[in-house]
Amino acid sequence: MTDLPNHVEIHEEGPREGFQIEPGPIPTANKIKLIEALAETGLHHIQACSFVNTRLVPGWADAEAVVEGFKARPGVEYTGLFFNGNGLDRALAFKDKLAIHGSISLTASEGFTRKNLNRSHSENLEAMRKHSSLQQSKGVPVTRIGVMAAFGCNYQGDISPAQVISTLEDGLAIAAETGATISLFSLADTMGWATPARIERVIGEVRTRWPDMNLSLHLHDTRGMAVANAHAGLKMGVTRYDSTVGGLGGCPFAGQPKAAGNICTEELVLLCEEMGIDTGVDLDALIEVGRLAEEIVGHQLPSELIHAGSLAAFRRKAA
């Protein structure tokens, strides 16, 4: 166990994650409304949209309209997801409004690589070599390696820490070949296989191999373990987490259409507050945004907190 962090950096992905998987079309104006409301809560990082194949992800066919439409709040970094050259060019058209971060995206499970990207692991490595070079040729520094299915996979089963280490080594080899300098490893529990023990084992092995590398966690609540896994990550000293307001989202290629989405941002904030860790987020304001998100999608979201309310609110009433 490492000393608990004093501050945690939360990267809100609710708009991008949530609207990519919702079955019904969400009006562009409502997407903009949610992004602008999130920016009023104290969050400093919001993934606003996804520049991906609109045939595969029709929920983000209006990515350009959303970015054009929302009013950026000073001090908030907005990003858009992209996986290839076309997506990168679409994102770069908004470089004055979006922060464009380059990354090498890999998967610890070949089964998921084939399902998600229709590629073998070796084919994906070659694609990432080209993508890393392309990003840098367009002035986008590549500083992050992301590993999906880092804790287990619906198509391949358990993923060992050694497989995660090997995948990160593949990413670092690509970075060395293409002249990228990596400062962050992002480990994603894409299909909700993580448990606190798995979190501790994988992070422990990664830290042993690369003790000075910054780490982030992208946790899904597929099996109800996301908050417990975040707690384990906090005890291991991880200071950056991806999350979604209300628990929006989920992976459309995971083979579990009814699964819960990411760890709920408001539940992560509550966990941190109760552990004495600062997030900079106004929890009661965030809960209201979670309720707004539920209204927008038109069905109940996984978050318990947007229905129960914060502990601080009840403490004020009790006082």
TAURHU-V40108 format. One record per pair of residues at least 4 apart in sequence whose C-alpha atoms are under 7 Angstrom apart, sorted by the first residue. I is the first residue (numbers start at 1). J is the second residue. D is the distance in whole Angstrom. If there is no record, write none. Layout:
BEGIN
i:I j:J d:D
i:I j:J d:D
END
This chain:
BEGIN
i:1 j:235 d:6
i:1 j:236 d:5
i:2 j:235 d:6
i:2 j:236 d:5
i:2 j:237 d:5
i:3 j:235 d:7
i:3 j:237 d:6
i:4 j:234 d:6
i:4 j:235 d:6
i:4 j:237 d:6
i:5 j:237 d:6
i:5 j:239 d:6
i:5 j:277 d:7
i:6 j:277 d:5
i:6 j:278 d:6
i:7 j:239 d:7
i:7 j:277 d:5
i:7 j:278 d:5
i:7 j:279 d:6
i:8 j:239 d:5
i:8 j:240 d:6
i:8 j:277 d:7
i:8 j:278 d:6
i:8 j:279 d:5
i:9 j:239 d:6
i:9 j:240 d:5
i:9 j:241 d:6
i:9 j:279 d:6
i:10 j:45 d:7
i:10 j:240 d:6
i:10 j:241 d:5
i:10 j:242 d:6
i:11 j:45 d:5
i:11 j:46 d:6
i:11 j:241 d:6
i:11 j:242 d:5
i:11 j:243 d:6
i:12 j:45 d:6
i:12 j:46 d:5
i:12 j:47 d:6
i:12 j:242 d:6
i:12 j:243 d:5
i:12 j:244 d:5
i:13 j:17 d:6
i:13 j:46 d:6
i:13 j:47 d:5
i:13 j:242 d:7
i:13 j:243 d:6
i:13 j:244 d:5
i:14 j:18 d:5
i:14 j:243 d:7
i:14 j:244 d:4
i:14 j:245 d:5
i:14 j:248 d:6
i:14 j:249 d:7
i:15 j:19 d:6
i:15 j:31 d:7
i:15 j:35 d:7
i:15 j:47 d:7
i:15 j:48 d:6
i:15 j:49 d:6
i:16 j:20 d:6
i:16 j:47 d:6
i:16 j:48 d:6
i:16 j:49 d:5
i:16 j:50 d:6
i:17 j:248 d:7
i:17 j:249 d:5
i:17 j:250 d:6
i:18 j:22 d:6
i:18 j:248 d:4
i:18 j:249 d:4
i:19 j:59 d:6
i:19 j:249 d:7
i:20 j:57 d:6
i:20 j:59 d:5
i:20 j:60 d:6
i:21 j:59 d:7
i:21 j:249 d:6
i:21 j:250 d:7
i:21 j:252 d:6
i:25 j:59 d:6
i:26 j:30 d:7
i:27 j:31 d:7
i:28 j:32 d:6
i:28 j:62 d:7
i:28 j:66 d:6
i:29 j:33 d:6
i:30 j:34 d:6
i:30 j:296 d:7
i:31 j:35 d:6
i:31 j:66 d:7
i:32 j:36 d:6
i:32 j:66 d:6
i:32 j:69 d:7
i:32 j:70 d:5
i:33 j:37 d:6
i:34 j:38 d:6
i:34 j:293 d:7
i:35 j:39 d:6
i:35 j:48 d:7
i:36 j:40 d:7
i:36 j:70 d:7
i:36 j:71 d:7
i:37 j:289 d:6
i:38 j:43 d:7
i:38 j:289 d:7
i:39 j:43 d:6
i:39 j:73 d:7
i:39 j:76 d:7
i:41 j:281 d:6
i:41 j:282 d:5
i:41 j:285 d:6
i:41 j:286 d:6
i:42 j:280 d:6
i:42 j:281 d:4
i:42 j:282 d:6
i:43 j:281 d:6
i:44 j:75 d:7
i:44 j:76 d:4
i:44 j:77 d:6
i:45 j:76 d:6
i:45 j:77 d:5
i:45 j:78 d:6
i:46 j:77 d:6
i:46 j:78 d:5
i:46 j:79 d:6
i:47 j:78 d:6
i:47 j:79 d:5
i:47 j:80 d:6
i:48 j:78 d:6
i:48 j:79 d:6
i:48 j:80 d:6
i:49 j:60 d:7
i:49 j:63 d:6
i:49 j:80 d:5
i:49 j:81 d:6
i:50 j:60 d:6
i:50 j:63 d:6
i:50 j:80 d:5
i:50 j:81 d:5
i:50 j:82 d:6
i:51 j:63 d:6
i:51 j:80 d:7
i:51 j:81 d:6
i:51 j:82 d:5
i:51 j:87 d:5
i:51 j:90 d:7
i:51 j:91 d:7
i:52 j:57 d:7
i:52 j:82 d:6
i:52 j:87 d:6
i:53 j:57 d:6
i:54 j:58 d:5
i:54 j:60 d:6
i:54 j:61 d:5
i:62 j:66 d:6
i:63 j:67 d:6
i:64 j:68 d:6
i:65 j:69 d:6
i:66 j:70 d:6
i:77 j:99 d:6
i:78 j:98 d:5
i:78 j:99 d:6
i:79 j:98 d:5
i:79 j:99 d:5
i:79 j:100 d:6
i:80 j:91 d:7
i:80 j:98 d:7
i:82 j:87 d:5
i:82 j:88 d:6
i:83 j:87 d:6
i:84 j:88 d:6
i:84 j:131 d:7
i:85 j:89 d:6
i:86 j:90 d:6
i:87 j:91 d:6
i:88 j:92 d:6
i:89 j:93 d:6
i:91 j:95 d:7
i:94 j:98 d:6
i:95 j:99 d:6
i:95 j:100 d:7
i:100 j:140 d:7
i:101 j:140 d:6
i:101 j:141 d:7
i:101 j:142 d:7
i:102 j:135 d:6
i:102 j:140 d:6
i:102 j:141 d:5
i:102 j:142 d:4
i:102 j:143 d:6
i:102 j:144 d:7
i:103 j:142 d:5
i:103 j:143 d:6
i:103 j:144 d:5
i:103 j:145 d:6
i:104 j:128 d:6
i:104 j:132 d:6
i:104 j:144 d:6
i:104 j:145 d:5
i:104 j:146 d:6
i:104 j:171 d:7
i:105 j:145 d:6
i:105 j:146 d:5
i:105 j:147 d:6
i:106 j:146 d:6
i:106 j:147 d:5
i:106 j:148 d:6
i:107 j:113 d:6
i:107 j:147 d:5
i:107 j:148 d:5
i:107 j:149 d:6
i:108 j:147 d:6
i:108 j:148 d:6
i:108 j:149 d:6
i:108 j:150 d:6
i:108 j:163 d:6
i:108 j:164 d:6
i:108 j:167 d:6
i:109 j:113 d:6
i:109 j:149 d:6
i:109 j:153 d:7
i:109 j:156 d:6
i:110 j:114 d:6
i:110 j:120 d:6
i:110 j:121 d:6
i:111 j:115 d:6
i:111 j:155 d:5
i:111 j:156 d:6
i:112 j:116 d:6
i:112 j:153 d:7
i:112 j:155 d:6
i:113 j:117 d:5
i:113 j:118 d:7
i:113 j:119 d:6
i:113 j:120 d:6
i:113 j:121 d:7
i:114 j:118 d:4
i:114 j:119 d:5
i:114 j:120 d:6
i:115 j:253 d:7
i:116 j:253 d:6
i:119 j:123 d:6
i:119 j:124 d:6
i:120 j:124 d:6
i:121 j:125 d:6
i:122 j:126 d:6
i:123 j:127 d:6
i:124 j:128 d:6
i:125 j:129 d:6
i:126 j:130 d:6
i:127 j:131 d:6
i:128 j:132 d:6
i:129 j:133 d:6
i:129 j:174 d:6
i:129 j:178 d:7
i:130 j:134 d:6
i:131 j:135 d:6
i:132 j:136 d:6
i:132 j:142 d:7
i:132 j:178 d:7
i:133 j:137 d:6
i:133 j:178 d:6
i:134 j:138 d:6
i:135 j:139 d:7
i:135 j:140 d:5
i:135 j:141 d:7
i:136 j:140 d:5
i:136 j:141 d:5
i:136 j:142 d:7
i:142 j:180 d:5
i:142 j:181 d:7
i:142 j:182 d:7
i:143 j:180 d:7
i:143 j:181 d:6
i:143 j:182 d:4
i:143 j:183 d:5
i:143 j:184 d:6
i:144 j:182 d:5
i:144 j:183 d:6
i:144 j:184 d:5
i:144 j:185 d:6
i:145 j:171 d:6
i:145 j:184 d:6
i:145 j:185 d:5
i:145 j:186 d:6
i:146 j:185 d:6
i:146 j:186 d:5
i:146 j:187 d:6
i:147 j:186 d:6
i:147 j:187 d:5
i:147 j:188 d:6
i:148 j:187 d:6
i:148 j:188 d:5
i:148 j:189 d:7
i:148 j:190 d:6
i:149 j:153 d:6
i:149 j:188 d:6
i:149 j:189 d:5
i:149 j:190 d:5
i:149 j:191 d:7
i:150 j:159 d:7
i:150 j:164 d:6
i:150 j:187 d:6
i:150 j:188 d:6
i:150 j:189 d:6
i:151 j:158 d:7
i:151 j:159 d:5
i:151 j:189 d:6
i:151 j:193 d:6
i:151 j:194 d:5
i:151 j:198 d:7
i:152 j:157 d:6
i:152 j:158 d:5
i:152 j:159 d:5
i:152 j:193 d:5
i:152 j:194 d:7
i:153 j:157 d:5
i:153 j:158 d:6
i:153 j:191 d:6
i:153 j:193 d:7
i:154 j:191 d:7
i:154 j:254 d:7
i:159 j:163 d:6
i:160 j:164 d:7
i:161 j:165 d:6
i:161 j:201 d:7
i:161 j:202 d:5
i:161 j:205 d:6
i:162 j:166 d:6
i:163 j:167 d:6
i:164 j:168 d:6
i:165 j:169 d:6
i:165 j:206 d:7
i:166 j:170 d:6
i:167 j:171 d:6
i:168 j:172 d:6
i:169 j:173 d:6
i:170 j:174 d:6
i:171 j:175 d:6
i:172 j:176 d:6
i:173 j:177 d:6
i:174 j:178 d:6
i:175 j:179 d:6
i:175 j:180 d:5
i:175 j:181 d:7
i:176 j:180 d:6
i:183 j:213 d:6
i:183 j:214 d:6
i:184 j:213 d:6
i:184 j:214 d:5
i:184 j:215 d:6
i:185 j:214 d:6
i:185 j:215 d:5
i:185 j:216 d:6
i:186 j:215 d:6
i:186 j:216 d:5
i:186 j:217 d:6
i:187 j:216 d:6
i:187 j:217 d:5
i:187 j:218 d:6
i:188 j:217 d:6
i:188 j:218 d:4
i:188 j:219 d:6
i:189 j:193 d:6
i:189 j:194 d:6
i:189 j:218 d:6
i:189 j:219 d:5
i:189 j:220 d:6
i:190 j:220 d:6
i:190 j:251 d:7
i:191 j:220 d:7
i:191 j:222 d:7
i:191 j:254 d:6
i:192 j:220 d:5
i:192 j:221 d:6
i:192 j:222 d:5
i:192 j:223 d:6
i:194 j:198 d:6
i:194 j:199 d:6
i:194 j:229 d:7
i:195 j:199 d:6
i:195 j:225 d:6
i:195 j:229 d:6
i:196 j:200 d:6
i:196 j:228 d:6
i:196 j:229 d:5
i:196 j:232 d:5
i:197 j:201 d:6
i:198 j:202 d:6
i:199 j:203 d:6
i:199 j:229 d:7
i:199 j:232 d:7
i:199 j:233 d:7
i:200 j:204 d:6
i:200 j:232 d:7
i:201 j:205 d:6
i:202 j:206 d:6
i:203 j:207 d:6
i:204 j:208 d:6
i:205 j:209 d:6
i:206 j:210 d:6
i:207 j:211 d:4
i:215 j:238 d:6
i:215 j:240 d:7
i:216 j:238 d:6
i:216 j:239 d:7
i:216 j:240 d:5
i:216 j:241 d:6
i:217 j:240 d:7
i:217 j:241 d:5
i:217 j:242 d:6
i:218 j:241 d:6
i:218 j:242 d:5
i:219 j:226 d:6
i:219 j:262 d:6
i:219 j:263 d:6
i:220 j:226 d:6
i:220 j:261 d:6
i:220 j:262 d:4
i:220 j:263 d:5
i:221 j:225 d:6
i:221 j:226 d:5
i:221 j:260 d:6
i:221 j:261 d:6
i:221 j:262 d:5
i:221 j:263 d:6
i:222 j:259 d:5
i:222 j:260 d:5
i:222 j:261 d:7
i:225 j:229 d:6
i:226 j:230 d:6
i:226 j:263 d:5
i:227 j:231 d:6
i:227 j:263 d:7
i:227 j:268 d:7
i:228 j:232 d:6
i:229 j:233 d:6
i:230 j:234 d:6
i:231 j:235 d:6
i:232 j:236 d:6
i:233 j:237 d:6
i:233 j:238 d:5
i:234 j:238 d:5
i:234 j:239 d:7
i:243 j:262 d:6
i:243 j:263 d:5
i:243 j:264 d:6
i:243 j:265 d:5
i:244 j:248 d:6
i:244 j:262 d:6
i:244 j:263 d:6
i:244 j:264 d:5
i:244 j:265 d:5
i:245 j:264 d:5
i:245 j:265 d:5
i:245 j:266 d:6
i:245 j:290 d:5
i:246 j:264 d:5
i:246 j:265 d:7
i:246 j:290 d:5
i:246 j:293 d:7
i:246 j:301 d:6
i:246 j:302 d:6
i:246 j:303 d:5
i:246 j:306 d:7
i:247 j:261 d:5
i:247 j:262 d:5
i:247 j:263 d:6
i:247 j:264 d:4
i:247 j:301 d:6
i:247 j:302 d:5
i:247 j:303 d:6
i:248 j:261 d:5
i:248 j:262 d:7
i:248 j:301 d:7
i:249 j:261 d:4
i:249 j:262 d:6
i:250 j:260 d:6
i:250 j:261 d:4
i:250 j:262 d:6
i:260 j:302 d:6
i:264 j:268 d:6
i:264 j:303 d:6
i:265 j:269 d:6
i:266 j:270 d:6
i:266 j:283 d:6
i:266 j:286 d:6
i:266 j:287 d:6
i:266 j:305 d:7
i:267 j:271 d:6
i:267 j:305 d:6
i:268 j:272 d:6
i:269 j:273 d:6
i:269 j:279 d:7
i:269 j:283 d:7
i:270 j:274 d:6
i:271 j:275 d:6
i:272 j:276 d:6
i:272 j:277 d:5
i:272 j:278 d:7
i:273 j:277 d:5
i:273 j:278 d:6
i:282 j:286 d:6
i:283 j:287 d:6
i:284 j:288 d:7
i:284 j:310 d:7
i:285 j:289 d:7
i:286 j:290 d:6
i:287 j:291 d:6
i:287 j:306 d:5
i:288 j:292 d:6
i:289 j:293 d:6
i:290 j:294 d:6
i:290 j:306 d:6
i:291 j:295 d:6
i:291 j:306 d:6
i:292 j:296 d:6
i:293 j:297 d:6
i:294 j:298 d:6
i:294 j:299 d:6
i:294 j:300 d:6
i:294 j:301 d:6
i:304 j:308 d:6
i:305 j:309 d:5
i:305 j:310 d:7
i:309 j:313 d:7
i:310 j:314 d:7
i:311 j:315 d:6
i:312 j:316 d:6
i:313 j:317 d:6
i:314 j:318 d:6
i:315 j:319 d:6
END
